[in-house]
């Protein structure tokens, strides 16, 4: 069971190819399991336009033959520039980067729509609904298209909603349409929120006032509005279509929040009867910013108050899933109320008995999604040794049986009435596509092929697993990608990539941001390693980074690098670059203060000072766990100071590209500015790449292209013969430069 092996290719993969790949988004399987609807987006560099399509792909009568092109039901194209010039045409793309475009069957009568489709949901086997923004009202509209003899109708309006909505779902059993919407606390009608918004726009000032923490999160300042779940009944009409009955209602507005914020996550699910929903929400309270605790809530769709099924002192909860008979709810929860990377433990709640059972309690992995195969067996996806795997878990014994062990499953969904699952599946050398597989691991079959030319006309490097011995004699696993035109007799520069998190890992999965194939195609041997703190190797390995930020991870990276150069002599030790984001950016700053083995560094949204970061970040539970307290506690402050890169700026000498964005509230822009200041004030070669409209990630296609262009230009510049002379030393690497130099014990 593998992603298809690609044949000979004509040219190397480029950043332009990456940003113009077709991206498969939200999907939904029809009630009769005959088709899957999904969203696919594409950006064109030539036209600067973003195209979004709603496509329908047949699953075949026996669910093993997915032949045939998808049918294009709705297509939207718009200028993707942040401030398009006046008069910019809304016409279709003239340049669609055809080499990355799969074939689709057009539906001319449907393509006349100017609606941007999202959130596909099936109302019946012949009626497909989707959500589109309404520019005039600022809200959302629920549309439907009807299939008849293989042809789809033009979209028609089912419901106009005065506010934006997300996580749209529908239960055919109860006829209830559910969604989340940001509303003012206690409001029952969406129009009330729309009216308050209108009144807010009439204010002369723009001030916001806060009396407690949780002022902002990720890239948004907290507002009085809260994401809450709403329901709307839909009834069938004589012509087989649907219409709304009544008005949407906020079904959790009366839930006791202890005077705090009850924010429902988007991951809510219907019960099999469609009469209840289970959802996740953080525990309200003034400790919102320094506690991870969240509960699974159960609410009736008629608007009864929601109640938590697992209230207590535990940590974060996730992934509620009803059993097929609706009598039990499986979910995962962490034990620690302050540690966001604690192990997710599988639990089952008995709805009638109100009791909870632990499943596979001794299994040392942390599943991210849980579902049901049958009454006695759960389905889980989990990170394990560089892959996101899919497995069955026997409820009684806790035995784990693999279904998918290669590459990475990012999500799975049941295909109704069958023993099959719909997977979102990818690899380091294969973008995300939809597949089907049986729950016993048989008959893996591709459903979509969004980028058929990748690996054929365009070369992609195949990843190799590598292992080294790091600090504490631990096994350090990772991936190595060789340049497409690799020749064993040659010498190649190295791109040494360090992941963020730090409690995450490098997966055999496609990425639209840190895509290792872009670096390999640029001529670099590309290596990405999982050091202490990484996930997928057992909880003890994940926990090993705590109060060791510049210790064990740094030691493991440097020890692994030394072994890498011995085992792979085609890597030129005089032409090495290190790149990292978030914690990886922290490590870039730490490296700059402790070794000069690299000729170039790239720091994306990294940390300059552990202390200043504590006072400006939003999720305080993170640094309080990592450094074992607050910086105003004398004992914990020593930990913050011990591992702060700012202490070692006088050692910085390696040319560094610093990247930071204004809307990054996880590691604020001043961390990047401080890094750049420390470099240039000491006359160290540096460049600052600043994005005013991005957050912790660079997501806009044109910005992503510029990001890749700047990164490749920087590391190429300093790893060429000309660049070497500008660095302090170009002599053969001395093994002493790999010695542990974290300097953390000097008086602290």
N, C-alpha and C positions, 0 to 999 in steps of 0.2 A: 504494500500500500504506500505508494509514493507519488509525489508530484511528477508529472511527465518529464522525462529527460529531454533536453533540448538538443537540436542538431547544430550543424555548422552555422556560423553567423557572419554577417558582413562587416559590422562596425561595433565600436564600443558604446556602452551605455553612458549617457551624459546627464547633467542636471536638467537640461531641456527635456530629455525623455522622461525623467522622474516627475517633473511638475505637470507633464502632459499625459501621464498614464490615466486611463479610465479607472475611477474609484467606485467600487461597489458599496452601496450604503445599506440603509434599512430594507428589510425584506419581510415578506409574509406569504405563507402557504395557504392556498384556497381550501375551503372546508372539505371538499371532496378529494383533496390531495392531488389534483390534476395539473396544477400550475403554481408557479411562484412569481409574485410581483416584487420588484425591487427598484431602488433608486440607483442611478448611475450618473456620476458627474465627470466633467472633462473641462480642462482649461486650455485655451489656445493662446500661445505666446504671440502669434502673428496678429490675431484680431483683438487680443486682450479681453476675451470674452469667456464667461463661465457658462457652460451648457449643462442643464440638468434634465435627465430623462426618467420617466416612469416606464419601465419595461415589464413585459410578462413573458416568462419562459415556460413552455410545456414541460411537465415532469414525465410524460410518457405514460401509457396505459398501465404498464407494470412497474413503473418507477425505476427502471434500469436503463432506459433508452431516452436520453435527453437530447436527441438529435434535433436539428432545426434551429433557425435563428430566432432570437427573442423578438417579440412584437413591440414596437414603439407606440405607446398609448398617448403619452403627453410629453412634449418637449418644450423647454424654456431656455432662452439664451439672453444674456444681459452683459453689458459692459462691466468688467470686474474691477475697474479702477476705482479708488476710493472717492475721487471727485471727477467723474466723467465730464468732458467738455460739453457745453450746451449744444444741443443738436446732434448728440451722439446717437447713431442709428440703433434701433432695437431689432434690426433685421437678424436673420440667421447668420451663423458663422460662415465666412467665406473661406476660411482656412481651418479645417477641423483636424489637422495633423493626422491625415488619413492612415499613416502607417501604424498607428496605435488603435485605430477604430475597428471593432468587430462589426460584422454585418448585422443589420437589423431590418425587419420588415416594417416599412413606414406605414402610417395610417393618416393619409393627407387630411381627412376631415377632422381628426383629433389634433393634428399638429398646429392648427391655426390658433390654438390656445396660447395666451401669454402668461399662463399660470405657472409658478415655480412649484413643482410637486414635491411633497415630502410625506413621510409617515404613511405608507400604504397599508390599508386594512381591507379585508374582504368582508362584505356584508352577506354575500351568497356566492355560489360558484360562478355566477354571471354578472355580479355587481361588485365593482372594485371602488373603494373610496380612497381619498387622499386629502391631505391638508395643504393649503397654500396661503401665503401671507396676503393680506389685503392692504395695499399701500394707502388707499384712501382713508380707511378707518384706523389703521394701525393695528388691526386685529387679525384674525385668521378666519378662513372659510373652509368648511368641509364640502368637498365636491365628490361626485360619483360619476363613473363611466359604466356603461352596460355593454356586455358582449352578446352578439347575436350572429350565429353562423360564422364565427371566426373574425368578425369585425367589431371594432369598439366604437361606441358613440362619442359625440362631443361631451366634454364635462358639463354637468349641470349642478347647481347649488343645492345642497342638502340643508346646511345650517350656516348662518353668518354669525360669527362670534366677535364681540367688540374688543377682545384682548387676544394677544398671541397665546397659542396653546402648544403643548408638547406631549410626547408619550401617548399618542392616540391609540386606543384599543377598543375592540368591540366583542361582545359576547352574543352569539347567535341564540344561545339558550334562553337568555333573559331579554334580549333585544335592547341591551344597554350599551351606549357609547360612553367611554370614559376617557378622561384626559387630565393633565395637570395644567394649571394656569397660575401665574403670579397675581395674587389678589390681596387687598387690604384685609388684615385679620378681622374675622367676625362677619365679613360681608357674605351674603348668601347668593347674590346675583352678580353676574359678570358686568352688567351695565352699571352697577354701583361703583365698581373699580374704575371703569372707563370714565365715569363722571368725576370721580376724585382726581383722576389723572388730568382731566381737562381743567379742573380748578387749579391744580398744581402748576399747570403751564401759564396761568395768569398771574402767578406770583412775580413780584418785582425783583426779589432776591433769589439766590441759588443756594443758600446756606443749608447744610445738613447738621443736625445736632445729635450727639450720642452721649449717653450716660453710662455706658458699659462697653465691654469688649465685644468682639465680632463686628468691628467697624467695616471691614471689607474682607472679601475672600476671593482668591485666585486672580481675577481681573475685574471685579465688580464691587463697588461700595454697597454695603447693606442698606436696604430701603425698608420702609414700613410694609412693603408687599412681601407675601410669603407664597412659595409654591404649594398649592393645595389641590386635591383631587376633586373633580367635578364629574357628574354623570348626566346623561341626556338619553331619554328613551327614543328609539327609532321604531317605527311601525311600517310594515310592508304595505304597498299600494296594489291596486288591481292590476297594474301593468308590470308587476314584478320588481318595481323600484322601492324606495324607502322615503319616509318623511319624518321629521321630528314631531314628538308629542310632548308639549309643555316646554319648559325652559330649563337650561342647565342648572344644577344645584351643587353647592359646595357641601360634600358629604362629611367633611371633617372639621367644619368651622366651630362646632360645639365641643370638640375634644379638649379635655383638660390639659392645658399647657403650663400650668403653674406660673402664669404671668409671663412666660417666655415665648420663644419662637418655635412653632411646630411647622417644620419645613419637610414636606413629603418629597422623597426622592422620586426620580422617574421610573424606578424599577418596581412598579406595582404590578400585580397579577390578579386576574379574575379567578374565582373559584369555578369548578366545573359547572355549577348551576348558574353562574353569572350573577348571583345575588349578593356576593361579598367580594371585597378586594383585600389583598394583603399588601402592605407597603412598608417601607423603611423610613424612619425619621429619627433625627438626633434627639436625645433627651433634652427637653428645654431646661434652661437655667442659666444663672450668671457664670457658670463654669464652662459655657459653650466653647470657649476658645482654648481651654486646657484639658478638656475631657473628650474622649472619642465615643463615649457611650451612645449607642443608637439602638432602637427597638424595632421589632416587627409588630406592626399594628394590624388589627383586623377590623374592617368597617363594612357595614351594610350599604348597598348601593342606594337605599332609599333615604339616606341621610342620617341614620343613627350615629351617635358619637362613636369614634374609634377607640379601641382599647388595646394596649400592648399585651402581647402574649408572653413576653419574656422580660418583663420589668425586673430590674435589680441593679446590681453593681457591675455588670459585665462590660465588655468593650463594644466595638462596632459590630453591627449585624448586617447581613446582606443576603441577597438571592432567595427570597421566599418562593416556594413552589408547592402548589397543592397536589396531593395524591389524586389519582384518577377518580376516586369515589368522593373526594372532597373532605374526607374525615381527618386527614393529617396534613400538616404543613412541614416541609423540610426547609431548612435554612442553615446558614453558617454564622457563627459568632466568635469573636475573640474574647479571651478571658480578661485581659488587662484593659482598664478604662482609660489608660493614658498612652498606650503604645499602638500606633497605627499599623505596625508590621508584625503584630503578634500572630500566632498560628490561627487560621480559621478552623474552627471545630464544627463538625456536622452534627446537627440536632434535628429531632423530629418532635413536633408538638401535636398532641392528640386534642382535637377541637372540642369534643364532647367531654372528655375527662379532664382537660386542662392540665395535662401532665407533659413533661418533656423527657425524651430519651436521647442519650448520646450514641452516636454511631462511629465506629472505627476510631475510638478515642485515642488509641496508641499509634495511629498512623501519622508519621512525621512529615506530612505534606500539608499544604494550605490551599484547599480548593477555593476557586473564585466563583464558580457557578454550580448549582445543584439542581437536578430535575429527577423525574421518576421514569424508570424503565417499566416497572410493574409494581405490584403491591409489596414485593419482597426485595426490590432492588432499586438503588438510586443510580443516577448518572452524575458524574462530576467532571469538570475540567480543572486542571491544576498545572502549575509550573513545576517541571522536573528536569533537571540536568540540561537546561538550554532548550527545552521543548515545552509547549503548552499542550499537555496530553488530555485525552478523553478516556474515561474508564467507567466501569460498573462497580458499585460497592454493595456487597451483600449486607442487608440491614442487620441480620441476626449475628453473623460472624465478624463483620467488618472486612472481609476479604475483598481485595481490590483486583479487578481483572481488566486489562487494557483493551480498549477499543481502537484508539488511534495513538500511536507512539512516535510517529515521525512528524517533523515540521511542527506547525502550531495551529490549534483550534482556538479562535478568539471567541466564538459563541456557538451554541447549538440550540435547536428548537425541534420539538416533536412534530412529525408529519402526521396529521390526524388519520386515525383508522388504519395505521400501518405499524410495522416494527422498525420504521426508518426515522432518521434524524436529518435535518438540514443543518449543514455546518458552514460557518465562515472560516476559511482555511487558507493558509499562506505559508511561504518559506522565504528564506533570505534571497533566493533566486527566483521567486514566483509571487507576483502580487496577489492580493486577496481575491478569492473567488468563492462561489457557492458550490458545495458538494452535497451529495447524499451518502448515507452509510446505514447499514442495519445496526441495531443495538448490540449485536454480537460481534461486530467488527468486520462483517463481510460486505462485499459489493460497494466499495468506495467508487463513486461515479461523479464526474464533473457535471455541474449544471450550467455554470456560466464560464465564458472565456473572454473576459473583458479586454485582454491585451494579447491577442494571438501572435503578434510579431515579436514580442519579447522572448529572447532565447533562440529565435530563428534568424530574423534579419538583424537583430541587436543582441550582442553577446552579454551574457550574465555569468559572473564567476560562481562556481560551485563552492560552498563553504566546506571547510575541513575542521573536524573537532581537534582541539589541542588540549593537552594537560601539562601542568607544571607543579612543582612543589613550592608552596609559599610559606608564610609565617606559620608557626606552630605545626609545621610539617603537614599542613593542610593541602589537599588537592585543589588546584586552581584550574577550572575548566573554562574554555572559551572557543572562539571560532577564528579561523585564519582564511582569508581570501587572497588568492594570487591574482596579479594583473592578467587580463585575458590573453595577452600575448607573451605569457611567461616563458622564459627560456632558462633552463637550469644552469647554463653557463654564464648568465648575466648577473648583475648586481642591481638591487632595487631599493628605493627608499621605503621607509616604514611609516604607516599611519597607525598610531597606538591609541585606540579609542577607549575612553573611560566612561562608564555609564553613570547616570544620575540615580536619584532615589533617596539615599543609597540602597534602600531595600527594594531592589528590582533586579533585573538580570538581562543579559543579551540572549534573545531567543532566536531560534531558527524561524523567523517570521519577517514578513515584509514591513518596512517602515517608510513613511513618506517624509520623515524628518532626518533621523540619523540612519541613512541608508548606506550600508557598508559597501554595496556594489558601486556606488558613485565614486568612492575613494579608490577602490581596486581598479576601476576602469580608467582612472586618472594616472595609473602607473604605479600605485603604492601597494606593497604587500600590506594588507589591512588586518589588524589583530584586535580582537575585542574580548576581554577577560572578565570573569566573575570572581571578584575578591570577597573577603569577609564582609558581611552585610548583605550580600546578594541572596536572592530567594531561589528556591528550587533545589537546595542541597541539605535541607533539614533546618529546624528552627535554631539549633545551637550555632550553626554557621551564620545565619541571619543575625542573631543576637551578638555575634562576636565583634561587631563594629562599635558597640555602645561604649562611649568614653574611650574610643580608640581611633578617632577619625583620621588622624595623620599617622597612626601607628601601624597596626596589622595590615590594613588595606594597602598602604604605601609600601610596606616591606614586601608584601606578596606581589605587588605589581613590579617592583624592581628586581626581585628574585626571579620572577617569571621572565622578565625581559632578558636577564642575563642568560637564562637557559634557552630562550627563544633564539638568541643570536648564535649560540653554540650549535643548536640542532638544525638551524636553517641558515647556513652560511651564505646563501644568496641575498640575504638582507644586509644592506650596507650600514654598519654601525655609525658612520659619520653623516648619515642622511636620515635622521629619525625625527618625526614630529609627533607630539601628543595632543590629543583633542578631547574635550569633555564638556558636559553640560550639567548644570545644577550641582549635585555633589561632585560630578565629574569636573565641573568648573572650579569648585573648591580644591579638588586634588591638583588641578593644573597650577593654581596659585601655590599650593603646598610644594609641588615638585619644583617650581621656580625658586623656592627658598632653600631647597635641599639637594639639588643635583643640577648639573649642566650637560647631561648626556644628550638632551634633545636640542636640535637646531631651531625648532619652531614650536610654539604652543598656541592653542586655540582655547579660549575660555568663554563659553556661552553661559550667561546668566549664573555665574559662579559667586561664591561667597568670599568676601574680602576679610570681614571681621565677624567672628562668632558672636561677639557681644552686641555690636550694632545690629546684627541680623535678628537677634532675639527681640529687640525692642521695636522692630519694624515689620516682622513677619506676622502672619495672621493665625496660623495653627500653632499655638504655643505648646501644645502637648508634644510636638515633635522635638524641639530643642530641649525641653525639660526632661524628656526621656533619654535623648542621645547624650546629653552632658550631665545627667543625673541631678537635675535641680534647676534653679533659676540663677542668673548672674548676680542677683542681690543677696543670695545666700553665700556667705564667705567660703564654705567648703566647695560648693559647686562652681563658684566663680574661678577657682583654680583650674577646673576642668576646661571651662570656656577659654581661659587665657592660654592654657597649655596647647590647645589645638587650633588656635587662631592663626591663619596665614599672615595676618598683618604684622605679627611679631618678627617675621623673617624677611620683610621687604628689602632690607639692606643687602640681602644676598641675591636679589633678583638680577638676572643678566640675560635671560633668553628672550628673543623677540616674540612678542605675544599679540595675537589678534584678540581683542576684547569685544564681545557682543552682548548687548543688553537692550531690553525693551521697556518702554514707559509704563505699560499696563501690567507688568510683572509685580504682583503683590506678594508672591512667595519669597523671592529674593529681589528686593527693590532696586531700582536703577542706580541708586547711590553706591551700591556694592560694585557695580561695573565701573562707575565714574571714579571711585576710589582706587580701583585696580589700575585704571588707565593713568590716573594722576601719579601713583607711586612709580609706575614704569617710566613715564616721560620725564618726570622731575629728576629721575636718576639717569636720564639720557639712554634708557633702554629702548631699542626700536619697538614700536607698538602702533597699532591702529585700532580705533574705536568704530565699531559698526553699531549704529543706534536705530531702533525702529520705534517711532512714536505711537504706532497703532497695533502692536503685538503684545502678547502676554509672556508667560514663561516659555511658551512654544511659539515658533514662527510658522503661522498657518496659512496666510494668504499666499496664493500661488506665485505672484510676481515677487513678493518679499522672499519667499522660499528660494526662488531662482537666484535672487541677488545674494542671499545668504550663502548658497553653494558656490557661486562664482567667487565671492570674497574669500571663503575658506580655502578653496582650491588654489586660488592665486597666491594666498599667503604661504601655505605650506610648500607649494612648488618653488616660490621665490627663495625660501631659506633652506631648501634641501637640494638646490642645484649647486654647481661648482661656484657660481658667483656669490650665492648666498652664504656659503660656508665661511668665506673670508670675513664676513661681517660679524661673525659670532666669536666669542672669546677664544675658543680653541677648536681646531679641526684635526687635532692629532688622533691617533687610534685610541679608541675608548680604553681607559684603564679600569680594571675590575674594581678598584677602590671606589669608583664613582657610583657603584651599585650598592655600596655599604649602607646600612641603616643609619640615617642621619636625621631622624625626626626631632631630635633636640628637645623632647618634651620634658625631660627631667631636670632641666637647669633651674633649680631653685623653686620649682612649683610642685 
